[in-house]
Amino acid sequence: QVFLTSLIVLDEIVLAFENGNFSRKEVIQMLERLVTLLISKLADNKQKVVDGAETALLSFAFSPCIGSTYVGSQALKPMRSQEIKPTGRAIRSRLMFVHKLLDEFGEKNISVEQVMSFVKDVTDNFSHKDANVRDTAKELTTLIYQIIG
């Protein structure tokens, strides 16, 4: 409940940034940690939290003061392992989010080369032990090939 309420307040803050006299650089500096946190919430066990994080990140991507290029670059950052390796759930959720970004914005703001490099890295060249991760990586790769022809 608190998380979802915070996302509503966050949406209002982004609207204020859009209507204010803030540069993209200023807004990104203020929201940088928050974007990283929201990306990590994509792998949460609670679906409401996942949906809220995804909605907020897509809202940031559509915002002219943040943009899809920034959100995409953050989603494609190397996954930090808190233990030895990120979980299959964390990898799959990140791949699914990148898929949604590509669905919405295409290749003009998100580097296809960077996406493929990320996919190969997090899936151990498509040989990840989790079949769901491999399947999601294949779906994302198929989308990329559909986009670039």
LINSULBEL-V423923 format. One record per pair of residues at least 12 apart in sequence whose ideal C-beta (glycine too) atoms are under 7 Angstrom apart, sorted by the first residue. I is the first residue (numbers start at 1). J is the second residue. D is the distance in Angstrom with one decimal. If there is no record, write none. Layout:
# LINSULBEL-V423923
I|J|D  I|J|D
This chain:
# LINSULBEL-V423923
3|49|5.8  3|52|6.2  4|48|6.6  4|52|5.2  7|52|4.9  7|56|5.1  10|56|6.1  11|59|6.1  14|59|6.6  14|60|6.8  14|63|5.5  17|65|4.9  18|63|6.2  18|64|6.3  18|65|5.2  22|65|6.2  24|65|5.7  27|65|4.6  27|66|6.0  28|66|6.5  28|70|5.9  31|66|6.8  35|60|6.6  35|71|6.8  35|74|5.1  36|74|6.7  38|53|4.5  38|56|5.5  38|57|5.3  39|57|6.9  39|74|6.1  39|75|5.9  41|53|3.7  42|54|6.3  42|93|4.1  42|94|6.4  42|97|5.5  43|87|6.9  43|89|5.1  43|90|3.9  43|93|4.4  50|93|7.0  54|97|6.4  57|71|5.7  57|97|6.9  58|100|6.9  58|104|7.0  61|101|6.4  61|104|7.0  61|105|6.9  68|101|6.3  68|105|4.3  68|109|4.3  68|110|6.6  69|109|4.5  71|101|6.8  72|101|5.3  72|109|6.3  72|110|4.0  75|94|6.3  75|97|5.6  75|98|5.4  75|101|6.6  76|98|6.7  76|114|5.3  76|115|6.5  76|118|4.6  78|121|6.9  79|91|6.8  79|94|6.8  79|122|5.9  88|128|7.0  88|130|3.4  88|132|6.4  88|133|5.0  91|122|4.9  91|133|5.1  92|132|5.5  92|133|5.1  92|136|4.9  95|119|6.8  95|136|4.6  95|137|5.9  95|140|5.4  96|136|6.0  98|115|6.0  98|140|6.3  99|139|6.6  99|140|4.9  99|143|6.0  102|143|5.7  102|147|6.6  106|147|6.0  107|147|5.2  107|148|6.4  112|144|5.5  112|148|5.8  115|144|6.2  116|144|6.6  119|137|5.2  119|140|6.0  119|141|6.4  123|137|4.6
